Amino acid sequence: MPARLRALVTVLLTAILGALLPAALAHAESRTVQGGRLDWGIKSSFQSYVTGPIANGSYSLTGGAATVGSSQFRFPSATGSYDGSTGAFRSSFAGGVHFVGHKKTDGSYELDLTLSRPMVWISGSTGTLYLDVTSKAKGTGTVTTSSQVPFASLSLGGIDMRGGGNAVVLDNLPATLTAQGAKSFAGYYTAGTALDPVSLSADVKPAATARKTSTPTPTPTKSAAKKRTSAGAIADGAVDWGVRRTFREYVTGDIAKGRWTLSSGAQDGGALFRFPGGEGTYRSGELTASFKGAVRFTGAEGLDLKLSGVRATVDDGKGTLYADVTGTDGTGADFTGKKVPLVTFTAKGLKAAKGLVKVTEAPAQLTAQGVKAFGGMYPAGTAMDPVSLAVALTDDAKLPALPDLGTTPTASGTPEEQTAHPSVSAEPVADDSTGGSGSSAALPIGLAAGALALVAAVSVLLVRRRRTPAEASGSGDSEDH
């Protein structure tokens, strides 16, 4: 090849690849999913069977799972990845549901099923819902524990999962029980059984961008970072408590038709409320602390109940949770009180570890004074939601994370798209500023096609230059070897 022609080809290919590769690599990058929730009722008829007069059972929630609406469970804290160029999506969620029913004389249950840690994996036009499952086989009573069982297949209804936005929002995806799911479901349903539809919303972090280097910020020395507070004082702390699941369901249900609002720094974790900003002391297993934040329940039938000024004490292995109470409950009874002991909980062996003192999901019972706070809705000794608390004794100790529900999802997809896919009311959110699913896919393909066409043209030119001297002189070689 002549030197001039070789230089021309090099310049052309360098220019093409320089434009092509950054675009292709940018759209091939998998972005982090962090924050969000999955809503699923598993199978509403199964819920009715468990809690009905035949099984006469119940369910309990663990790991931050909550109820939403009349028959759905909410699993928080989405983590995973999303590739907007291919539509590949994988996200795990926290929390679990434990069903029990058909109680036997020895106190155990014939029906005993726990479903937890759901994960959704979507690739191309197919989706799968995975679960950790612990079940007691129907009839034999054999207990089996399995991790990440491909429990249900998800129908995407032709949805194009590609996009460039900051969230993936999918509503009412039809779910069908798989053969593996049927086996782990303790034989209550056969493969192919329709389950409740699955909805999810997951936040997607923006693609990483190159950052300018800067002078590193000096980090505190080890001794300074782990500086212990003086005289047993607490550096920080939080109480996580959902009050009572059935009370929350009553507030938002068809009778009260109400809601709750948070103020003064309280946070909503779905199944629980976080009261942060702990202050107080901890010494040798004994704790006294106060926390910030308030929650107010309002609704029909005169419901208006506010809990604030939350305090917690632990003494000799027994914990008590207090609150300032104001308002009127659903029975019409007025009650106002300061530092009302609402519930007691077990906190035996309370010790510090890595700068933290923790109580995790301790069973809690309503006190006699708490009965008055709830206007007699529940008798003394009623099981309330478990209490979790954590206090930091050093400046660098980190409190446990609150279940992450992500941002509130927004509807996406045009009316025409929703008509085409009636079972799915929202598609992955696409941000037009980043090109969306159409332009982002078309750009690399268009560049590639142009590159191939140009390379082909150059190849033809080279062939013609190689052949022309040979044809003119009759020799088999061109001027360049």
Solvent accessible surface area in square Angstrom, and as a share of the most:
residue,aa,sasa,rsa
1,M,66,0.30
2,P,39,0.24
3,A,70,0.55
4,R,209,0.76
5,L,17,0.09
6,R,122,0.45
7,A,56,0.43
8,L,91,0.45
9,V,24,0.14
10,T,78,0.45
11,V,99,0.57
12,L,52,0.26
13,L,64,0.32
14,T,90,0.52
15,A,66,0.51
16,I,27,0.14
17,L,84,0.42
18,G,46,0.45
19,A,52,0.40
20,L,27,0.14
21,L,91,0.45
22,P,78,0.49
23,A,17,0.13
24,A,35,0.27
25,L,122,0.61
26,A,62,0.48
27,H,51,0.23
28,A,60,0.46
29,E,68,0.30
30,S,64,0.41
31,R,31,0.11
32,T,66,0.38
33,V,1,0.00
34,Q,95,0.42
35,G,2,0.01
36,G,1,0.01
37,R,32,0.12
38,L,0,0.00
39,D,18,0.09
40,W,1,0.00
41,G,0,0.00
42,I,1,0.00
43,K,35,0.15
44,S,50,0.32
45,S,61,0.40
46,F,1,0.00
47,Q,18,0.08
48,S,73,0.47
49,Y,69,0.26
50,V,0,0.00
51,T,70,0.41
52,G,16,0.15
53,P,132,0.83
54,I,128,0.65
55,A,1,0.01
56,N,118,0.61
57,G,18,0.17
58,S,56,0.36
59,Y,33,0.12
60,S,56,0.36
61,L,37,0.18
62,T,61,0.35
63,G,44,0.42
64,G,9,0.09
65,A,1,0.01
66,A,3,0.02
67,T,27,0.16
68,V,41,0.23
69,G,67,0.65
70,S,121,0.78
71,S,42,0.27
72,Q,54,0.24
73,F,1,0.00
74,R,45,0.16
75,F,1,0.01
76,P,1,0.01
77,S,30,0.20
78,A,0,0.00
79,T,73,0.43
80,G,16,0.15
81,S,30,0.19
82,Y,4,0.02
83,D,20,0.10
84,G,12,0.11
85,S,31,0.20
86,T,84,0.49
87,G,1,0.01
88,A,38,0.29
89,F,2,0.01
90,R,85,0.31
91,S,0,0.00
92,S,30,0.20
93,F,5,0.02
94,A,35,0.27
95,G,10,0.09
96,G,0,0.00
97,V,1,0.00
98,H,60,0.27
99,F,0,0.00
100,V,20,0.11
101,G,0,0.00
102,H,48,0.21
103,K,133,0.56
104,K,87,0.37
105,T,153,0.89
106,D,111,0.58
107,G,36,0.35
108,S,39,0.25
109,Y,55,0.21
110,E,96,0.43
111,L,1,0.01
112,D,42,0.22
113,L,4,0.02
114,T,37,0.21
115,L,1,0.00
116,S,24,0.15
117,R,117,0.43
118,P,0,0.00
119,M,23,0.10
120,V,0,0.00
121,W,120,0.42
122,I,0,0.00
123,S,63,0.41
124,G,54,0.52
125,S,89,0.57
126,T,90,0.53
127,G,4,0.04
128,T,33,0.19
129,L,0,0.00
130,Y,50,0.19
131,L,0,0.00
132,D,26,0.14
133,V,2,0.01
134,T,49,0.29
135,S,7,0.04
136,K,32,0.13
137,A,33,0.26
138,K,124,0.53
139,G,83,0.80
140,T,110,0.64
141,G,33,0.31
142,T,82,0.48
143,V,91,0.52
144,T,74,0.43
145,T,103,0.60
146,S,36,0.23
147,S,83,0.53
148,Q,48,0.21
149,V,14,0.08
150,P,37,0.23
151,F,0,0.00
152,A,0,0.00
153,S,52,0.33
154,L,9,0.04
155,S,55,0.35
156,L,4,0.02
157,G,32,0.30
158,G,65,0.62
159,I,11,0.05
160,D,60,0.31
161,M,7,0.03
162,R,91,0.33
163,G,5,0.05
164,G,19,0.19
165,G,3,0.03
166,N,100,0.51
167,A,14,0.11
168,V,0,0.00
169,V,5,0.03
170,L,0,0.00
171,D,41,0.21
172,N,71,0.36
173,L,0,0.00
174,P,50,0.32
175,A,3,0.02
176,T,51,0.30
177,L,3,0.01
178,T,28,0.16
179,A,69,0.53
180,Q,94,0.42
181,G,0,0.00
182,A,13,0.10
183,K,173,0.73
184,S,15,0.10
185,F,0,0.00
186,A,8,0.06
187,G,53,0.51
188,Y,43,0.16
189,Y,48,0.18
190,T,105,0.61
191,A,57,0.44
192,G,52,0.50
193,T,30,0.17
194,A,69,0.54
195,L,13,0.06
196,D,25,0.13
197,P,53,0.34
198,V,0,0.00
199,S,18,0.12
200,L,6,0.03
201,S,6,0.04
202,A,0,0.00
203,D,25,0.13
204,V,6,0.03
205,K,98,0.41
206,P,111,0.70
207,A,44,0.34
208,A,87,0.67
209,T,108,0.63
210,A,110,0.85
211,R,221,0.81
212,K,195,0.83
213,T,140,0.81
214,S,95,0.61
215,T,124,0.72
216,P,113,0.71
217,T,115,0.67
218,P,121,0.76
219,T,118,0.68
220,P,94,0.59
221,T,91,0.53
222,K,153,0.65
223,S,93,0.60
224,A,54,0.42
225,A,30,0.23
226,K,116,0.49
227,K,130,0.55
228,R,146,0.53
229,T,33,0.19
230,S,88,0.57
231,A,79,0.61
232,G,23,0.22
233,A,38,0.29
234,I,16,0.08
235,A,44,0.34
236,D,59,0.31
237,G,0,0.00
238,A,3,0.03
239,V,0,0.00
240,D,16,0.08
241,W,5,0.02
242,G,1,0.01
243,V,0,0.00
244,R,53,0.19
245,R,47,0.17
246,T,53,0.31
247,F,0,0.00
248,R,9,0.03
249,E,53,0.24
250,Y,51,0.20
251,V,0,0.00
252,T,74,0.43
253,G,25,0.24
254,D,128,0.66
255,I,120,0.61
256,A,0,0.00
257,K,154,0.65
258,G,20,0.19
259,R,155,0.56
260,W,58,0.21
261,T,54,0.32
262,L,50,0.25
263,S,55,0.36
264,S,84,0.55
265,G,48,0.46
266,A,14,0.11
267,Q,84,0.37
268,D,57,0.30
269,G,0,0.00
270,G,12,0.12
271,A,14,0.11
272,L,32,0.16
273,F,1,0.00
274,R,23,0.08
275,F,2,0.01
276,P,30,0.19
277,G,23,0.22
278,G,3,0.03
279,E,109,0.49
280,G,27,0.26
281,T,49,0.28
282,Y,23,0.09
283,R,134,0.49
284,S,115,0.74
285,G,17,0.17
286,E,95,0.43
287,L,2,0.01
288,T,81,0.47
289,A,4,0.03
290,S,49,0.31
291,F,10,0.04
292,K,119,0.50
293,G,6,0.06
294,A,4,0.03
295,V,0,0.00
296,R,108,0.39
297,F,0,0.00
298,T,38,0.22
299,G,25,0.24
300,A,46,0.36
301,E,117,0.52
302,G,45,0.44
303,L,4,0.02
304,D,41,0.21
305,L,3,0.01
306,K,74,0.31
307,L,2,0.01
308,S,28,0.18
309,G,26,0.25
310,V,4,0.02
311,R,70,0.26
312,A,0,0.00
313,T,33,0.19
314,V,2,0.01
315,D,87,0.45
316,D,138,0.71
317,G,16,0.15
318,K,118,0.50
319,G,0,0.00
320,T,18,0.11
321,L,2,0.01
322,Y,41,0.16
323,A,1,0.01
324,D,18,0.09
325,V,0,0.00
326,T,59,0.34
327,G,28,0.27
328,T,34,0.20
329,D,3,0.02
330,G,16,0.15
331,T,84,0.49
332,G,49,0.47
333,A,43,0.33
334,D,115,0.60
335,F,47,0.20
336,T,101,0.59
337,G,16,0.15
338,K,165,0.70
339,K,101,0.43
340,V,10,0.05
341,P,30,0.19
342,L,0,0.00
343,V,0,0.00
344,T,32,0.19
345,F,6,0.03
346,T,75,0.44
347,A,6,0.05
348,K,166,0.70
349,G,63,0.60
350,L,15,0.08
351,K,156,0.66
352,A,50,0.39
353,A,70,0.54
354,K,202,0.86
355,G,10,0.10
356,L,23,0.11
357,V,0,0.00
358,K,105,0.45
359,V,13,0.08
360,T,103,0.60
361,E,75,0.34
362,A,8,0.06
363,P,92,0.58
364,A,1,0.01
365,Q,72,0.32
366,L,5,0.03
367,T,20,0.12
368,A,66,0.51
369,Q,86,0.38
370,G,0,0.00
371,V,33,0.19
372,K,127,0.54
373,A,3,0.02
374,F,0,0.00
375,G,21,0.20
376,G,48,0.46
377,M,56,0.25
378,Y,27,0.10
379,P,97,0.61
380,A,63,0.49
381,G,47,0.45
382,T,22,0.13
383,A,67,0.52
384,M,11,0.05
385,D,21,0.11
386,P,58,0.37
387,V,0,0.00
388,S,22,0.14
389,L,4,0.02
390,A,5,0.04
391,V,0,0.00
392,A,1,0.01
393,L,10,0.05
394,T,13,0.08
395,D,90,0.46
396,D,63,0.33
397,A,19,0.14
398,K,175,0.74
399,L,44,0.22
400,P,57,0.36
401,A,96,0.74
402,L,33,0.16
403,P,23,0.14
404,D,61,0.31
405,L,32,0.16
406,G,26,0.25
407,T,88,0.51
408,T,110,0.64
409,P,49,0.31
410,T,92,0.53
411,A,94,0.73
412,S,20,0.13
413,G,35,0.34
414,T,68,0.40
415,P,101,0.64
416,E,125,0.56
417,E,65,0.29
418,Q,64,0.29
419,T,107,0.62
420,A,69,0.54
421,H,38,0.17
422,P,116,0.73
423,S,45,0.29
424,V,4,0.02
425,S,46,0.29
426,A,3,0.02
427,E,31,0.14
428,P,10,0.06
429,V,30,0.17
430,A,45,0.35
431,D,61,0.32
432,D,125,0.65
433,S,98,0.63
434,T,76,0.44
435,G,29,0.28
436,G,6,0.06
437,S,33,0.21
438,G,51,0.49
439,S,63,0.41
440,S,14,0.09
441,A,27,0.21
442,A,61,0.47
443,L,96,0.48
444,P,21,0.13
445,I,122,0.62
446,G,44,0.43
447,L,53,0.26
448,A,36,0.28
449,A,58,0.45
450,G,41,0.39
451,A,12,0.10
452,L,128,0.64
453,A,64,0.50
454,L,61,0.30
455,V,61,0.35
456,A,55,0.43
457,A,58,0.45
458,V,20,0.11
459,S,50,0.32
460,V,88,0.51
461,L,80,0.40
462,L,36,0.18
463,V,62,0.36
464,R,165,0.60
465,R,113,0.41
466,R,140,0.51
467,R,152,0.56
468,T,80,0.47
469,P,41,0.26
470,A,24,0.19
471,E,136,0.61
472,A,92,0.71
473,S,82,0.53
474,G,68,0.65
475,S,58,0.37
476,G,77,0.74
477,D,88,0.46
478,S,19,0.12
479,E,134,0.60
480,D,41,0.22
481,H,183,0.82
